[in-house]
Amino acid sequence: MKILICITLIFATFTVSAGKTSSSKIKQLYVNGSWVMAEVDITMLNGNNFPEQCASSSWVAITPSEPGYEIITSTLMLAYAANKSVSFYVTGCSGQNKSSKRITSIWVND
């Protein structure tokens, strides 16, 4: 029983928080050969929390090796140019020093 509790506690520390965010206009984009990052003012919805290691960052990011990189990057740029609000589905951390929330989906809002 003690072993089961120890194993559960160990795996609990590796839980990746994920979920949909609130909506925000993109403040700025940072495009690099290794990532695309957007500065936004977002919070997690439905009581979810950001991953601890990138929770304090106001940036979201995606790297070229991640699925949907090209379409998500294009959508970010179009939303920024059109001054539209966006919301995201984020999971884990990405970008420079893995200090930003990793984008897996994007919504363009009014």
C-alpha positions as CSV (number, residue, x, y, z in Angstrom):
1,M,0.0,0.0,0.0
2,K,2.8,2.4,0.8
3,I,4.5,1.7,-2.5
4,L,1.2,2.4,-4.4
5,I,0.9,5.8,-2.6
6,C,4.5,6.7,-3.3
7,I,4.1,5.9,-7.0
8,T,0.9,7.9,-7.2
9,L,2.6,10.9,-5.6
10,I,5.5,10.7,-8.0
11,F,3.3,10.6,-11.1
12,A,1.1,13.3,-9.7
13,T,4.0,15.7,-9.9
14,F,4.3,15.1,-13.6
15,T,0.7,16.1,-14.4
16,V,0.4,18.4,-17.4
17,S,-2.3,21.1,-17.0
18,A,-4.3,21.8,-20.1
19,G,-7.4,23.6,-21.1
20,K,-9.1,26.5,-22.9
21,T,-8.1,30.1,-22.1
22,S,-10.0,33.3,-22.0
23,S,-10.0,35.6,-25.0
24,S,-7.4,38.4,-25.5
25,K,-6.0,40.6,-28.2
26,I,-2.4,39.8,-29.2
27,K,-0.1,42.4,-27.8
28,Q,2.9,41.4,-29.8
29,L,4.3,38.5,-31.8
30,Y,7.9,37.1,-31.5
31,V,8.8,35.1,-34.6
32,N,12.0,33.1,-34.5
33,G,13.4,30.1,-36.5
34,S,12.7,27.9,-33.5
35,W,9.3,29.2,-32.3
36,V,6.5,31.7,-32.7
37,M,5.3,33.4,-29.5
38,A,2.4,35.7,-28.8
39,E,2.0,37.9,-25.8
40,V,-1.6,37.8,-24.5
41,D,-3.5,38.6,-21.4
42,I,-5.3,35.3,-20.7
43,T,-6.5,33.1,-17.9
44,M,-7.5,29.5,-17.9
45,L,-11.2,28.6,-18.0
46,N,-13.1,26.0,-16.0
47,G,-10.9,26.1,-13.0
48,N,-7.8,24.7,-14.7
49,N,-4.3,25.9,-14.0
50,F,-1.4,26.7,-16.2
51,P,1.6,24.4,-16.0
52,E,3.6,25.6,-13.0
53,Q,6.9,26.2,-14.9
54,C,5.3,28.6,-17.4
55,A,2.3,29.9,-15.4
56,S,3.7,33.4,-14.8
57,S,4.5,34.0,-18.4
58,S,2.1,36.2,-20.5
59,W,3.3,34.4,-23.6
60,V,1.9,31.4,-25.6
61,A,4.1,29.6,-28.1
62,I,4.4,26.9,-30.7
63,T,7.5,25.3,-32.3
64,P,7.9,23.9,-35.9
65,S,8.0,20.3,-34.7
66,E,4.5,20.5,-33.1
67,P,1.3,19.5,-35.1
68,G,-0.5,22.4,-36.7
69,Y,2.5,24.7,-36.6
70,E,1.9,26.3,-40.0
71,I,-1.8,26.9,-39.7
72,I,-1.6,28.1,-36.1
73,T,1.2,30.5,-37.0
74,S,-0.7,31.8,-39.9
75,T,-3.8,32.3,-37.8
76,L,-1.8,34.1,-35.1
77,M,-0.4,36.5,-37.7
78,L,-3.8,37.1,-39.4
79,A,-5.5,37.7,-36.0
80,Y,-2.7,40.1,-35.0
81,A,-2.9,42.1,-38.2
82,A,-6.7,42.3,-38.0
83,N,-6.7,43.2,-34.3
84,K,-9.0,40.3,-33.5
85,S,-9.2,38.6,-30.1
86,V,-8.0,35.0,-29.8
87,S,-8.4,32.2,-27.3
88,F,-6.3,29.1,-27.1
89,Y,-6.2,25.5,-25.9
90,V,-2.9,25.2,-24.2
91,T,-1.0,22.2,-22.7
92,G,2.5,22.1,-21.3
93,C,5.2,24.6,-22.0
94,S,7.0,25.6,-25.2
95,G,8.9,28.5,-26.8
96,Q,12.1,30.1,-25.7
97,N,13.4,28.1,-22.7
98,K,10.1,26.4,-22.6
99,S,8.8,29.4,-20.6
100,S,5.6,29.9,-22.5
101,K,2.3,28.0,-22.6
102,R,2.2,25.6,-25.6
103,I,-0.6,26.3,-28.1
104,T,-2.4,23.3,-29.4
105,S,-5.5,25.1,-30.8
106,I,-6.5,28.7,-31.5
107,W,-9.9,30.4,-31.8
108,V,-10.3,33.8,-33.5
109,N,-13.1,35.8,-31.9
110,D,-14.8,39.1,-32.6
